[in-house]
Amino acid sequence: MTIAEPLAAKATPGNPVFVCDGVRAGYGKVNVVHQFDLEAAAGSVIAVLGPNGSGKTTLLTTLAGLLPAQAGTVSIDGQALKNGRPGIAARRGLVLVPDDRALFTGLTVEENLKAARGKHATTVDQAFDRFPALAKRRKINAGDLSGGEQQMLAVARALMQEPRVLLIDEMSMGLAPVIVEELMPMVRKIADETGAVVVLVEQHVQLALEVADRAMVLVHGAVVLDRPATELAKQTELLEAAYLGDVESVEAKAPAAE
């Protein structure tokens, strides 16, 4: 896969592009994510891991503005986003790829891409340069694509909006492991070659750790581990303890973060 020209970096060198400060997420008075803090530099990949029901999708939905945060702020390039305003978040460069992909299944691949372009400079041809496999399917309806092709299209459509921050929820959802292994390196390429921050929620833990710079484990709405991905990939027992919610064991086994 070839990535088109990098997006121009807007953040001051050394300053984080994406900041989440004390974000609490939930539904009405029901709290799901207790507190989420993050500072991410341009071109970084953050893997958010954890068991089912830990609040990962609720977190991404809140960061995207589709669900108002119960507390905290989300900022891009030093400017806080208005809470619960997904349109403003999208215009500021925060784009979500949901776990259901949300494609227009009755439209062709090319039409899906054109629908996402808006006023952005990225062209459909550039999208096909990024994803050559889609170029061969440009006149096929999205609903007739394979699962892997649909996921590729969902990401390609998101990139048409030239994101500063790309949120990807369960890229592997419904896909065979061999397809996931082919798609996951795409996440690393996107971050490296566009400069976007990528926040990846993923159940394929080891594959996610291979492409991420940093990994955070969310259990019962709380971040119980936050480590460099390469470090955490070597700490299998620590990961298992975190997934089981054995916080005391995690704290006892965890070496000091770098």
Helices and strands as residue ranges (DSSP letters): E 18-27, E 30-40, E 45-49, H 56-63, E 71-76, E 79-80, H 86-91, E 94-97, H 109-117, H 124-130, H 132-135, G 142-144, H 147-159, E 165-169, H 177-194, E 197-201, H 205-211, E 214-219, E 222-228, H 229-233, H 236-243, H 247-253
